[in-house]
Amino acid sequence: MFKSWKMSKVFVGFGFGAIQAGLFLKEAGNSGNFDRLIVSEISPSIVENIRANKGFYGLNIATDEGID
């Protein structure tokens, strides 16, 4: 009578600023604990740029040796 289904784990973030994109979303993705990553953003230009890049974005990571 009841359909069996698996509950997926979804990361939901609000705003796509430096902390969200460079820390929370990156770590959520790297953790392997989530089936889907979702971020809500109200800036049309940010949304447009990420959509144009098929959902991918780049990060600059500062290290002692420089920027990766």
N, CA, C, O and CB atoms as a CASP TS submission, in Angstrom:
PFRMAT TS
TARGET T0000
AUTHOR 0000-0000-0000
METHOD Language model
MODEL 1
PARENT N/A
ATOM      1  N   MET     1       0.808  -1.183   0.000  1.00  0.00           N
ATOM      2  CA  MET     1       0.000   0.000   0.000  1.00  0.00           C
ATOM      3  C   MET     1       0.860   1.260   0.000  1.00  0.00           C
ATOM      4  O   MET     1       0.573   2.217  -0.720  1.00  0.00           O
ATOM      5  CB  MET     1      -0.924  -0.009   1.186  1.00  0.00           C
ATOM      6  N   PHE     2       1.919   1.255   0.813  1.00  0.00           N
ATOM      7  CA  PHE     2       2.812   2.412   0.866  1.00  0.00           C
ATOM      8  C   PHE     2       4.010   2.194  -0.035  1.00  0.00           C
ATOM      9  O   PHE     2       4.602   1.115  -0.051  1.00  0.00           O
ATOM     10  CB  PHE     2       3.273   2.682   2.304  1.00  0.00           C
ATOM     11  N   LYS     3       4.357   3.210  -0.775  1.00  0.00           N
ATOM     12  CA  LYS     3       5.521   3.134  -1.651  1.00  0.00           C
ATOM     13  C   LYS     3       6.780   3.396  -0.822  1.00  0.00           C
ATOM     14  O   LYS     3       6.842   4.364  -0.063  1.00  0.00           O
ATOM     15  CB  LYS     3       5.405   4.154  -2.831  1.00  0.00           C
ATOM     16  N   SER     4       7.756   2.547  -0.971  1.00  0.00           N
ATOM     17  CA  SER     4       9.021   2.726  -0.268  1.00  0.00           C
ATOM     18  C   SER     4       9.874   3.754  -1.020  1.00  0.00           C
ATOM     19  O   SER     4      10.015   3.655  -2.239  1.00  0.00           O
ATOM     20  CB  SER     4       9.778   1.368  -0.130  1.00  0.00           C
ATOM     21  N   TRP     5      10.431   4.716  -0.331  1.00  0.00           N
ATOM     22  CA  TRP     5      11.296   5.714  -0.954  1.00  0.00           C
ATOM     23  C   TRP     5      12.372   6.126   0.022  1.00  0.00           C
ATOM     24  O   TRP     5      12.211   6.061   1.241  1.00  0.00           O
ATOM     25  CB  TRP     5      10.488   6.941  -1.417  1.00  0.00           C
ATOM     26  N   LYS     6      13.452   6.543  -0.547  1.00  0.00           N
ATOM     27  CA  LYS     6      14.601   6.974   0.242  1.00  0.00           C
ATOM     28  C   LYS     6      14.564   8.495   0.386  1.00  0.00           C
ATOM     29  O   LYS     6      14.388   9.216  -0.596  1.00  0.00           O
ATOM     30  CB  LYS     6      15.937   6.509  -0.415  1.00  0.00           C
ATOM     31  N   MET     7      14.726   8.959   1.580  1.00  0.00           N
ATOM     32  CA  MET     7      14.790  10.395   1.842  1.00  0.00           C
ATOM     33  C   MET     7      16.164  10.891   1.418  1.00  0.00           C
ATOM     34  O   MET     7      17.178  10.370   1.882  1.00  0.00           O
ATOM     35  CB  MET     7      14.515  10.717   3.350  1.00  0.00           C
ATOM     36  N   SER     8      16.211  11.886   0.546  1.00  0.00           N
ATOM     37  CA  SER     8      17.505  12.421   0.133  1.00  0.00           C
ATOM     38  C   SER     8      17.925  13.536   1.080  1.00  0.00           C
ATOM     39  O   SER     8      17.089  14.199   1.694  1.00  0.00           O
ATOM     40  CB  SER     8      17.448  12.938  -1.325  1.00  0.00           C
ATOM     41  N   LYS     9      19.211  13.726   1.185  1.00  0.00           N
ATOM     42  CA  LYS     9      19.753  14.786   2.033  1.00  0.00           C
ATOM     43  C   LYS     9      20.083  15.974   1.152  1.00  0.00           C
ATOM     44  O   LYS     9      20.830  15.855   0.181  1.00  0.00           O
ATOM     45  CB  LYS     9      21.013  14.304   2.820  1.00  0.00           C
ATOM     46  N   VAL    10      19.519  17.121   1.501  1.00  0.00           N
ATOM     47  CA  VAL    10      19.669  18.327   0.695  1.00  0.00           C
ATOM     48  C   VAL    10      20.311  19.424   1.546  1.00  0.00           C
ATOM     49  O   VAL    10      19.851  19.718   2.649  1.00  0.00           O
ATOM     50  CB  VAL    10      18.294  18.795   0.132  1.00  0.00           C
ATOM     51  N   PHE    11      21.366  20.014   1.023  1.00  0.00           N
ATOM     52  CA  PHE    11      21.963  21.194   1.646  1.00  0.00           C
ATOM     53  C   PHE    11      21.253  22.413   1.067  1.00  0.00           C
ATOM     54  O   PHE    11      21.153  22.545  -0.153  1.00  0.00           O
ATOM     55  CB  PHE    11      23.528  21.262   1.400  1.00  0.00           C
ATOM     56  N   VAL    12      20.761  23.299   1.918  1.00  0.00           N
ATOM     57  CA  VAL    12      20.099  24.526   1.464  1.00  0.00           C
ATOM     58  C   VAL    12      20.823  25.717   2.077  1.00  0.00           C
ATOM     59  O   VAL    12      20.961  25.815   3.297  1.00  0.00           O
ATOM     60  CB  VAL    12      18.577  24.533   1.851  1.00  0.00           C
ATOM     61  N   GLY    13      21.284  26.617   1.216  1.00  0.00           N
ATOM     62  CA  GLY    13      21.946  27.829   1.666  1.00  0.00           C
ATOM     63  C   GLY    13      21.219  29.056   1.156  1.00  0.00           C
ATOM     64  O   GLY    13      20.516  28.992   0.148  1.00  0.00           O
ATOM     65  N   PHE    14      21.382  30.158   1.838  1.00  0.00           N
ATOM     66  CA  PHE    14      20.731  31.406   1.460  1.00  0.00           C
ATOM     67  C   PHE    14      21.790  32.459   1.164  1.00  0.00           C
ATOM     68  O   PHE    14      22.595  32.808   2.028  1.00  0.00           O
ATOM     69  CB  PHE    14      19.771  31.891   2.575  1.00  0.00           C
ATOM     70  N   GLY    15      21.779  32.961  -0.072  1.00  0.00           N
ATOM     71  CA  GLY    15      22.763  33.954  -0.494  1.00  0.00           C
ATOM     72  C   GLY    15      24.018  33.280  -1.007  1.00  0.00           C
ATOM     73  O   GLY    15      24.470  32.283  -0.442  1.00  0.00           O
ATOM     74  N   PHE    16      24.589  33.825  -2.088  1.00  0.00           N
ATOM     75  CA  PHE    16      25.772  33.217  -2.681  1.00  0.00           C
ATOM     76  C   PHE    16      26.973  34.138  -2.533  1.00  0.00           C
ATOM     77  O   PHE    16      27.670  34.432  -3.504  1.00  0.00           O
ATOM     78  CB  PHE    16      25.529  32.890  -4.157  1.00  0.00           C
ATOM     79  N   GLY    17      27.202  34.583  -1.322  1.00  0.00           N
ATOM     80  CA  GLY    17      28.356  35.420  -1.039  1.00  0.00           C
ATOM     81  C   GLY    17      29.597  34.587  -0.793  1.00  0.00           C
ATOM     82  O   GLY    17      29.597  33.371  -0.986  1.00  0.00           O
ATOM     83  N   ALA    18      30.643  35.252  -0.369  1.00  0.00           N
ATOM     84  CA  ALA    18      31.941  34.589  -0.186  1.00  0.00           C
ATOM     85  C   ALA    18      31.893  33.466   0.843  1.00  0.00           C
ATOM     86  O   ALA    18      32.485  32.409   0.626  1.00  0.00           O
ATOM     87  CB  ALA    18      32.983  35.603   0.230  1.00  0.00           C
ATOM     88  N   ILE    19      31.201  33.676   1.952  1.00  0.00           N
ATOM     89  CA  ILE    19      31.160  32.637   2.990  1.00  0.00           C
ATOM     90  C   ILE    19      30.347  31.440   2.521  1.00  0.00           C
ATOM     91  O   ILE    19      30.748  30.295   2.725  1.00  0.00           O
ATOM     92  CB  ILE    19      30.570  33.197   4.297  1.00  0.00           C
ATOM     93  N   GLN    20      29.206  31.704   1.894  1.00  0.00           N
ATOM     94  CA  GLN    20      28.370  30.603   1.391  1.00  0.00           C
ATOM     95  C   GLN    20      29.097  29.810   0.304  1.00  0.00           C
ATOM     96  O   GLN    20      29.197  28.586   0.382  1.00  0.00           O
ATOM     97  CB  GLN    20      27.037  31.148   0.840  1.00  0.00           C
ATOM     98  N   ALA    21      29.603  30.516  -0.709  1.00  0.00           N
ATOM     99  CA  ALA    21      30.218  29.852  -1.856  1.00  0.00           C
ATOM    100  C   ALA    21      31.567  29.243  -1.508  1.00  0.00           C
ATOM    101  O   ALA    21      31.877  28.131  -1.935  1.00  0.00           O
ATOM    102  CB  ALA    21      30.380  30.832  -3.000  1.00  0.00           C
ATOM    103  N   GLY    22      32.362  29.959  -0.743  1.00  0.00           N
ATOM    104  CA  GLY    22      33.727  29.530  -0.472  1.00  0.00           C
ATOM    105  C   GLY    22      33.896  28.644   0.732  1.00  0.00           C
ATOM    106  O   GLY    22      34.929  27.992   0.882  1.00  0.00           O
ATOM    107  N   LEU    23      32.900  28.606   1.597  1.00  0.00           N
ATOM    108  CA  LEU    23      33.035  27.808   2.811  1.00  0.00           C
ATOM    109  C   LEU    23      31.917  26.779   2.921  1.00  0.00           C
ATOM    110  O   LEU    23      32.167  25.579   2.816  1.00  0.00           O
ATOM    111  CB  LEU    23      33.039  28.710   4.041  1.00  0.00           C
ATOM    112  N   PHE    24      30.683  27.240   3.133  1.00  0.00           N
ATOM    113  CA  PHE    24      29.580  26.318   3.409  1.00  0.00           C
ATOM    114  C   PHE    24      29.289  25.380   2.237  1.00  0.00           C
ATOM    115  O   PHE    24      29.254  24.163   2.415  1.00  0.00           O
ATOM    116  CB  PHE    24      28.329  27.102   3.754  1.00  0.00           C
ATOM    117  N   LEU    25      29.080  25.933   1.051  1.00  0.00           N
ATOM    118  CA  LEU    25      28.727  25.108  -0.100  1.00  0.00           C
ATOM    119  C   LEU    25      29.877  24.199  -0.511  1.00  0.00           C
ATOM    120  O   LEU    25      29.669  23.026  -0.822  1.00  0.00           O
ATOM    121  CB  LEU    25      28.317  25.988  -1.272  1.00  0.00           C
ATOM    122  N   LYS    26      31.078  24.739  -0.509  1.00  0.00           N
ATOM    123  CA  LYS    26      32.256  23.940  -0.863  1.00  0.00           C
ATOM    124  C   LYS    26      32.404  22.756   0.082  1.00  0.00           C
ATOM    125  O   LYS    26      32.602  21.627  -0.366  1.00  0.00           O
ATOM    126  CB  LYS    26      33.528  24.805  -0.830  1.00  0.00           C
ATOM    127  N   GLU    27      32.310  22.999   1.361  1.00  0.00           N
ATOM    128  CA  GLU    27      32.480  21.925   2.345  1.00  0.00           C
ATOM    129  C   GLU    27      31.319  20.935   2.302  1.00  0.00           C
ATOM    130  O   GLU    27      31.529  19.734   2.472  1.00  0.00           O
ATOM    131  CB  GLU    27      32.608  22.513   3.752  1.00  0.00           C
ATOM    132  N   ALA    28      30.099  21.421   2.077  1.00  0.00           N
ATOM    133  CA  ALA    28      28.951  20.518   1.956  1.00  0.00           C
ATOM    134  C   ALA    28      29.149  19.587   0.763  1.00  0.00           C
ATOM    135  O   ALA    28      28.884  18.389   0.855  1.00  0.00           O
ATOM    136  CB  ALA    28      27.630  21.320   1.807  1.00  0.00           C
ATOM    137  N   GLY    29      29.613  20.139  -0.352  1.00  0.00           N
ATOM    138  CA  GLY    29      29.871  19.323  -1.533  1.00  0.00           C
ATOM    139  C   GLY    29      30.992  18.326  -1.325  1.00  0.00           C
ATOM    140  O   GLY    29      30.888  17.171  -1.737  1.00  0.00           O
ATOM    141  N   ASN    30      32.052  18.765  -0.693  1.00  0.00           N
ATOM    142  CA  ASN    30      33.203  17.884  -0.441  1.00  0.00           C
ATOM    143  C   ASN    30      32.899  16.796   0.582  1.00  0.00           C
ATOM    144  O   ASN    30      33.543  15.747   0.577  1.00  0.00           O
ATOM    145  CB  ASN    30      34.386  18.703   0.034  1.00  0.00           C
ATOM    146  N   SER    31      31.931  17.033   1.456  1.00  0.00           N
ATOM    147  CA  SER    31      31.644  16.080   2.530  1.00  0.00           C
ATOM    148  C   SER    31      31.059  14.766   2.025  1.00  0.00           C
ATOM    149  O   SER    31      31.243  13.717   2.643  1.00  0.00           O
ATOM    150  CB  SER    31      30.694  16.701   3.518  1.00  0.00           C
ATOM    151  N   GLY    32      30.352  14.830   0.895  1.00  0.00           N
ATOM    152  CA  GLY    32      29.692  13.629   0.394  1.00  0.00           C
ATOM    153  C   GLY    32      28.437  13.265   1.167  1.00  0.00           C
ATOM    154  O   GLY    32      27.860  12.201   0.942  1.00  0.00           O
ATOM    155  N   ASN    33      28.003  14.136   2.079  1.00  0.00           N
ATOM    156  CA  ASN    33      26.837  13.855   2.909  1.00  0.00           C
ATOM    157  C   ASN    33      25.514  14.292   2.295  1.00  0.00           C
ATOM    158  O   ASN    33      24.453  14.019   2.858  1.00  0.00           O
ATOM    159  CB  ASN    33      27.000  14.516   4.227  1.00  0.00           C
ATOM    160  N   PHE    34      25.559  14.964   1.151  1.00  0.00           N
ATOM    161  CA  PHE    34      24.338  15.515   0.566  1.00  0.00           C
ATOM    162  C   PHE    34      24.141  14.993  -0.850  1.00  0.00           C
ATOM    163  O   PHE    34      25.094  14.846  -1.616  1.00  0.00           O
ATOM    164  CB  PHE    34      24.384  17.050   0.565  1.00  0.00           C
ATOM    165  N   ASP    35      22.873  14.713  -1.184  1.00  0.00           N
ATOM    166  CA  ASP    35      22.519  14.270  -2.523  1.00  0.00           C
ATOM    167  C   ASP    35      22.315  15.450  -3.468  1.00  0.00           C
ATOM    168  O   ASP    35      22.415  15.307  -4.687  1.00  0.00           O
ATOM    169  CB  ASP    35      21.263  13.416  -2.476  1.00  0.00           C
ATOM    170  N   ARG    36      22.032  16.601  -2.900  1.00  0.00           N
ATOM    171  CA  ARG    36      21.740  17.788  -3.710  1.00  0.00           C
ATOM    172  C   ARG    36      22.162  19.033  -2.945  1.00  0.00           C
ATOM    173  O   ARG    36      22.004  19.109  -1.727  1.00  0.00           O
ATOM    174  CB  ARG    36      20.229  17.859  -4.081  1.00  0.00           C
ATOM    175  N   LEU    37      22.705  20.013  -3.675  1.00  0.00           N
ATOM    176  CA  LEU    37      23.104  21.284  -3.087  1.00  0.00           C
ATOM    177  C   LEU    37      22.232  22.379  -3.699  1.00  0.00           C
ATOM    178  O   LEU    37      22.154  22.502  -4.921  1.00  0.00           O
ATOM    179  CB  LEU    37      24.631  21.571  -3.324  1.00  0.00           C
ATOM    180  N   ILE    38      21.580  23.169  -2.857  1.00  0.00           N
ATOM    181  CA  ILE    38      20.699  24.237  -3.333  1.00  0.00           C
ATOM    182  C   ILE    38      21.082  25.528  -2.629  1.00  0.00           C
ATOM    183  O   ILE    38      21.282  25.549  -1.414  1.00  0.00           O
ATOM    184  CB  ILE    38      19.194  23.891  -3.084  1.00  0.00           C
ATOM    185  N   VAL    39      21.182  26.611  -3.404  1.00  0.00           N
ATOM    186  CA  VAL    39      21.428  27.935  -2.828  1.00  0.00           C
ATOM    187  C   VAL    39      20.410  28.899  -3.410  1.00  0.00           C
ATOM    188  O   VAL    39      20.188  28.925  -4.620  1.00  0.00           O
ATOM    189  CB  VAL    39      22.891  28.424  -3.111  1.00  0.00           C
ATOM    190  N   SER    40      19.802  29.679  -2.558  1.00  0.00           N
ATOM    191  CA  SER    40      18.859  30.705  -2.979  1.00  0.00           C
ATOM    192  C   SER    40      19.603  32.037  -3.085  1.00  0.00           C
ATOM    193  O   SER    40      20.280  32.452  -2.144  1.00  0.00           O
ATOM    194  CB  SER    40      17.657  30.808  -1.985  1.00  0.00           C
ATOM    195  N   GLU    41      19.472  32.700  -4.231  1.00  0.00           N
ATOM    196  CA  GLU    41      20.147  33.980  -4.459  1.00  0.00           C
ATOM    197  C   GLU    41      19.178  34.934  -5.152  1.00  0.00           C
ATOM    198  O   GLU    41      18.428  34.525  -6.038  1.00  0.00           O
ATOM    199  CB  GLU    41      21.444  33.790  -5.310  1.00  0.00           C
ATOM    200  N   ILE    42      19.193  36.226  -4.745  1.00  0.00           N
ATOM    201  CA  ILE    42      18.273  37.197  -5.331  1.00  0.00           C
ATOM    202  C   ILE    42      18.923  38.108  -6.366  1.00  0.00           C
ATOM    203  O   ILE    42      18.216  38.841  -7.058  1.00  0.00           O
ATOM    204  CB  ILE    42      17.676  38.033  -4.248  1.00  0.00           C
ATOM    205  N   SER    43      20.235  38.083  -6.491  1.00  0.00           N
ATOM    206  CA  SER    43      20.922  38.934  -7.456  1.00  0.00           C
ATOM    207  C   SER    43      20.822  38.314  -8.852  1.00  0.00           C
ATOM    208  O   SER    43      21.403  37.256  -9.098  1.00  0.00           O
ATOM    209  CB  SER    43      22.408  39.139  -7.050  1.00  0.00           C
ATOM    210  N   PRO    44      20.094  38.959  -9.768  1.00  0.00           N
ATOM    211  CA  PRO    44      19.936  38.390 -11.112  1.00  0.00           C
ATOM    212  C   PRO    44      21.259  38.127 -11.833  1.00  0.00           C
ATOM    213  O   PRO    44      21.377  37.137 -12.555  1.00  0.00           O
ATOM    214  CB  PRO    44      19.098  39.312 -11.948  1.00  0.00           C
ATOM    215  N   SER    45      22.240  38.986 -11.650  1.00  0.00           N
ATOM    216  CA  SER    45      23.514  38.784 -12.358  1.00  0.00           C
ATOM    217  C   SER    45      24.263  37.564 -11.839  1.00  0.00           C
ATOM    218  O   SER    45      24.882  36.843 -12.622  1.00  0.00           O
ATOM    219  CB  SER    45      24.398  40.024 -12.223  1.00  0.00           C
ATOM    220  N   ILE    46      24.219  37.324 -10.543  1.00  0.00           N
ATOM    221  CA  ILE    46      24.873  36.138  -9.984  1.00  0.00           C
ATOM    222  C   ILE    46      24.178  34.880 -10.484  1.00  0.00           C
ATOM    223  O   ILE    46      24.834  33.932 -10.917  1.00  0.00           O
ATOM    224  CB  ILE    46      24.864  36.180  -8.436  1.00  0.00           C
ATOM    225  N   VAL    47      22.854  34.872 -10.425  1.00  0.00           N
ATOM    226  CA  VAL    47      22.080  33.718 -10.899  1.00  0.00           C
ATOM    227  C   VAL    47      22.368  33.453 -12.375  1.00  0.00           C
ATOM    228  O   VAL    47      22.603  32.311 -12.770  1.00  0.00           O
ATOM    229  CB  VAL    47      20.565  33.950 -10.682  1.00  0.00           C
ATOM    230  N   GLU    48      22.349  34.493 -13.177  1.00  0.00           N
ATOM    231  CA  GLU    48      22.602  34.370 -14.619  1.00  0.00           C
ATOM    232  C   GLU    48      23.991  33.791 -14.899  1.00  0.00           C
ATOM    233  O   GLU    48      24.141  32.911 -15.747  1.00  0.00           O
ATOM    234  CB  GLU    48      22.461  35.740 -15.301  1.00  0.00           C
ATOM    235  N   ASN    49      25.000  34.285 -14.186  1.00  0.00           N
ATOM    236  CA  ASN    49      26.371  33.801 -14.394  1.00  0.00           C
ATOM    237  C   ASN    49      26.536  32.334 -14.022  1.00  0.00           C
ATOM    238  O   ASN    49      27.210  31.587 -14.730  1.00  0.00           O
ATOM    239  CB  ASN    49      27.343  34.638 -13.590  1.00  0.00           C
ATOM    240  N   ILE    50      25.933  31.922 -12.929  1.00  0.00           N
ATOM    241  CA  ILE    50      26.059  30.523 -12.509  1.00  0.00           C
ATOM    242  C   ILE    50      25.274  29.615 -13.453  1.00  0.00           C
ATOM    243  O   ILE    50      25.741  28.529 -13.796  1.00  0.00           O
ATOM    244  CB  ILE    50      25.563  30.342 -11.054  1.00  0.00           C
ATOM    245  N   ARG    51      24.102  30.043 -13.869  1.00  0.00           N
ATOM    246  CA  ARG    51      23.335  29.253 -14.838  1.00  0.00           C
ATOM    247  C   ARG    51      24.084  29.131 -16.166  1.00  0.00           C
ATOM    248  O   ARG    51      24.102  28.060 -16.772  1.00  0.00           O
ATOM    249  CB  ARG    51      21.952  29.885 -15.069  1.00  0.00           C
ATOM    250  N   ALA    52      24.697  30.218 -16.614  1.00  0.00           N
ATOM    251  CA  ALA    52      25.453  30.197 -17.876  1.00  0.00           C
ATOM    252  C   ALA    52      26.638  29.241 -17.798  1.00  0.00           C
ATOM    253  O   ALA    52      27.091  28.721 -18.818  1.00  0.00           O
ATOM    254  CB  ALA    52      25.944  31.608 -18.229  1.00  0.00           C
ATOM    255  N   ASN    53      27.136  29.014 -16.594  1.00  0.00           N
ATOM    256  CA  ASN    53      28.275  28.118 -16.382  1.00  0.00           C
ATOM    257  C   ASN    53      27.815  26.723 -15.945  1.00  0.00           C
ATOM    258  O   ASN    53      28.594  25.956 -15.378  1.00  0.00           O
ATOM    259  CB  ASN    53      29.226  28.710 -15.333  1.00  0.00           C
ATOM    260  N   LYS    54      26.549  26.403 -16.211  1.00  0.00           N
ATOM    261  CA  LYS    54      25.963  25.083 -15.923  1.00  0.00           C
ATOM    262  C   LYS    54      26.072  24.692 -14.455  1.00  0.00           C
ATOM    263  O   LYS    54      26.272  23.520 -14.136  1.00  0.00           O
ATOM    264  CB  LYS    54      26.634  24.024 -16.770  1.00  0.00           C
ATOM    265  N   GLY    55      25.941  25.665 -13.563  1.00  0.00           N
ATOM    266  CA  GLY    55      25.937  25.393 -12.135  1.00  0.00           C
ATOM    267  C   GLY    55      27.304  25.347 -11.479  1.00  0.00           C
ATOM    268  O   GLY    55      27.405  25.100 -10.277  1.00  0.00           O
ATOM    269  N   PHE    56      28.353  25.580 -12.247  1.00  0.00           N
ATOM    270  CA  PHE    56      29.705  25.561 -11.692  1.00  0.00           C
ATOM    271  C   PHE    56      30.177  26.973 -11.380  1.00  0.00           C
ATOM    272  O   PHE    56      29.753  27.937 -12.017  1.00  0.00           O
ATOM    273  CB  PHE    56      30.678  24.881 -12.663  1.00  0.00           C
ATOM    274  N   TYR    57      31.047  27.081 -10.407  1.00  0.00           N
ATOM    275  CA  TYR    57      31.660  28.362 -10.074  1.00  0.00           C
ATOM    276  C   TYR    57      33.090  28.111  -9.630  1.00  0.00           C
ATOM    277  O   TYR    57      33.429  27.013  -9.189  1.00  0.00           O
ATOM    278  CB  TYR    57      30.855  29.107  -8.968  1.00  0.00           C
ATOM    279  N   GLY    58      33.921  29.126  -9.748  1.00  0.00           N
ATOM    280  CA  GLY    58      35.322  29.001  -9.368  1.00  0.00           C
ATOM    281  C   GLY    58      35.610  29.669  -8.042  1.00  0.00           C
ATOM    282  O   GLY    58      34.916  30.598  -7.628  1.00  0.00           O
ATOM    283  N   LEU    59      36.639  29.182  -7.388  1.00  0.00           N
ATOM    284  CA  LEU    59      37.084  29.754  -6.117  1.00  0.00           C
ATOM    285  C   LEU    59      38.556  30.080  -6.183  1.00  0.00           C
ATOM    286  O   LEU    59      39.330  29.343  -6.795  1.00  0.00           O
ATOM    287  CB  LEU    59      36.805  28.794  -4.953  1.00  0.00           C
ATOM    288  N   ASN    60      38.953  31.167  -5.566  1.00  0.00           N
ATOM    289  CA  ASN    60      40.361  31.452  -5.319  1.00  0.00           C
ATOM    290  C   ASN    60      40.630  31.109  -3.864  1.00  0.00           C
ATOM    291  O   ASN    60      39.965  31.628  -2.967  1.00  0.00           O
ATOM    292  CB  ASN    60      40.725  32.955  -5.640  1.00  0.00           C
ATOM    293  N   ILE    61      41.592  30.247  -3.630  1.00  0.00           N
ATOM    294  CA  ILE    61      41.915  29.824  -2.272  1.00  0.00           C
ATOM    295  C   ILE    61      43.316  30.306  -1.919  1.00  0.00           C
ATOM    296  O   ILE    61      44.294  29.964  -2.584  1.00  0.00           O
ATOM    297  CB  ILE    61      41.808  28.281  -2.126  1.00  0.00           C
ATOM    298  N   ALA    62      43.392  31.105  -0.861  1.00  0.00           N
ATOM    299  CA  ALA    62      44.678  31.651  -0.425  1.00  0.00           C
ATOM    300  C   ALA    62      45.427  30.621   0.411  1.00  0.00           C
ATOM    301  O   ALA    62      44.861  30.012   1.319  1.00  0.00           O
ATOM    302  CB  ALA    62      44.477  32.954   0.381  1.00  0.00           C
ATOM    303  N   THR    63      46.714  30.432   0.092  1.00  0.00           N
ATOM    304  CA  THR    63      47.591  29.551   0.857  1.00  0.00           C
ATOM    305  C   THR    63      48.843  30.351   1.238  1.00  0.00           C
ATOM    306  O   THR    63      48.995  31.504   0.836  1.00  0.00           O
ATOM    307  CB  THR    63      47.965  28.255   0.034  1.00  0.00           C
ATOM    308  N   ASP    64      49.711  29.747   1.995  1.00  0.00           N
ATOM    309  CA  ASP    64      50.972  30.411   2.357  1.00  0.00           C
ATOM    310  C   ASP    64      51.826  30.685   1.127  1.00  0.00           C
ATOM    311  O   ASP    64      52.603  31.639   1.104  1.00  0.00           O
ATOM    312  CB  ASP    64      51.759  29.558   3.356  1.00  0.00           C
ATOM    313  N   GLU    65      51.681  29.843   0.101  1.00  0.00           N
ATOM    314  CA  GLU    65      52.489  29.964  -1.105  1.00  0.00           C
ATOM    315  C   GLU    65      51.874  30.900  -2.161  1.00  0.00           C
ATOM    316  O   GLU    65      52.552  31.283  -3.115  1.00  0.00           O
ATOM    317  CB  GLU    65      52.697  28.596  -1.703  1.00  0.00           C
ATOM    318  N   GLY    66      50.622  31.259  -1.997  1.00  0.00           N
ATOM    319  CA  GLY    66      49.954  32.114  -2.983  1.00  0.00           C
ATOM    320  C   GLY    66      48.484  31.802  -3.095  1.00  0.00           C
ATOM    321  O   GLY    66      47.869  31.326  -2.141  1.00  0.00           O
ATOM    322  N   ILE    67      47.917  32.065  -4.252  1.00  0.00           N
ATOM    323  CA  ILE    67      46.492  31.847  -4.474  1.00  0.00           C
ATOM    324  C   ILE    67      46.308  30.713  -5.474  1.00  0.00           C
ATOM    325  O   ILE    67      46.899  30.719  -6.554  1.00  0.00           O
ATOM    326  CB  ILE    67      45.801  33.143  -4.977  1.00  0.00           C
ATOM    327  N   ASP    68      45.488  29.749  -5.102  1.00  0.00           N
ATOM    328  CA  ASP    68      45.142  28.619  -5.991  1.00  0.00           C
ATOM    329  C   ASP    68      43.780  28.886  -6.592  1.00  0.00           C
ATOM    330  O   ASP    68      43.279  28.075  -7.371  1.00  0.00           O
ATOM    331  CB  ASP    68      45.147  27.249  -5.220  1.00  0.00           C
TER
END
